[in-house]
Amino acid sequence: MLFDLAANADTAADALALLHELQVHQVELDLQTEELSQSLLQLESMLARQRQLYDASPCAQLLIDAQGRLVDMNETALHDLGVDTTGCKRLMGQRMDVCLTNESVLQLQSQVKALHQTDRMCSFFLILKIQGRNAYQVCASLRPHPEGKGHVLAWLPWPVC
């Protein structure tokens, strides 16, 4: 179409003006693409840094959905549960119950129920059961997930004297 306009003497000026306008828009799009690419790189870098901090935390951190199924956990939680990356994949989607003694399952359920009523963080003790190792006690805290998608469960080992 632009070629047809340029070929006609009456519309050649319009064709040049249209071509110029298209080139200006192309430059604007190129600049926006560059800005978006830089923003994406910056966001990816920030996400990687946050993931490193999450994984390096001395506190085990787990995300569990409203049904008590594991959604995510940091490296400390993996270590505390005696799980490697392969084991982590097997645990995802399972209920937290598989990692706790029966008494602790009831304690966690009770705390989840209480959390729904108060919507405030609570602290309590849990006993983890780990294959091939002795069960051990942790001091745990539970709070609502910031996006409303279940709960954040965190713990630190609690020495038993």
Secondary structure, 3 states (H helix, E strand, C coil): CHHHHHHCCCCHHHHHHHHHHHHHHHHHHHHHHHHHHHHHHHHHHHHHHHHHHHHHCCCEEEEECCCCEEEEECHHHHHHCCCCHHHHHHHCCCEHHHHECHHHHHHHHHHHHHHHHHCCCEEEEEEECCCCCCCEEEEEEEEECCCCCCEEEEEEECCCC
